[in-house]
């Protein structure tokens, strides 16, 4: 029934298979080390190697569409979705970007902090977002379909006076109107993390440059060229600069390339905070940059391409979010996360750290609030100090948002839970205190009906 195979043919087959396996592994290793040889073969090898993980992803995604945003720690499954602890009067609007586990969509809710009621919900059509520009001819966005379909988010959204919303999804930068229609798209780069406004109403956002903007030929194939960008209110790029190149220009190459092993995400820029006024320790238009990978806050002056200050301290470890609170002090949301042999570990809880430029000292702020409420998040997270001294913290990966009064008493707690008691992540909330934005939004709410809205 079966023909006999000569033993030498069997041995030869094993030898050929072993040689092919070695070559396949070598090509993959070359690819992930940033090598440039055999590019077509690299793509084929990578595609084959990813078949098992892609199949697994498809199966898991079908069972739980929000798997990317689900919190597997079960920290808050027993907590209510919303709980008011104090009747302190709050004001303003809360932008709450969250994965809604009941409808399996990412939304941004606009919440009235006087009543904690949802006034409006942004939820653009993912197909329209994906097809808003010709991504198929753009090499840097070849993975965009999988990101939009599986990991779509509206990251650190900004509400404009006309009721529109600006955001990214580790993607181009988008602006949608009050009714979710796309107004503009900037697809010059891949935008990620924070979105902040400067004194001229331009946006500053972290980006990844592909291809890299690094001038040094030795590092031109660096695969994770984090950079900074300034975008006009109508979506045009006004300024771009590689943070890798900034560090090289200012004598910090050793922080990037002196490790034993190459890492293409050594910077991991996660926040750009522009200065709005001149002060004793900075000029209007300066930037404070938060680098998680370097556990550093970088004070940078775009007008001269100079790093004014590099803040690194035992107080900072893989931090997110830096805010200017007065003319001599910044606050930093410090995740307090460390890499250890078994992976990573967050020690005790995340912390709010201040740095005073006058005294050149670090201090831990709001110790009671953060420790008493076990505030901790490995990934993401932010802090916002309000005009009246109240403050907000967000635990991104655990889907919890807390608002405290200035006495560090908890006013309100929100947990992003579904009706099936699953907790999903948030994606950088923001409290709006600008009265012009609030006034115009309320007018929009009263006078605009959106026929294309899926949910009201």
Secondary structure, DSSP 8 states (H G I E B T S, - for coil): ------HHHHHHHHHHHHHHHHHHHHHHHHHHTT--TTHHHHHHHHHHHTHHHHHHHHHHHHH-TTTTTB-TT-SSTTS-SEEE-------SEEEEEEEETTTTEEEEEEEETTTTEEEEEE---HHHHHTTS-GGG-GGGTTHHHHHHHH---EEEEE-TTS-EEEESSEEEEEE-TTS-EEEEEEEEEEEEEEEE-TTS-EEEEEEESS-----GGGTT-S-EEEEEEE-TTS-EEEEEEHHHHHHHTT-HHHHH-SSS--TTSS-EEEEEE--S--SS--TT-EEEEETTTTEEEEEETTTTEEEEEEE-TT-SS-EEEEEEETTEEEEEE--EEEETTEEEE-S--EEEEEETTTTEEEEE-HHHHHHTT---SS--EEEE-TTS-EEEEETTTTEEEEE-TTS-EEEEEE-B-TTS-BB-B---EEE--HHHHHHHHHHHHH---TT-S--
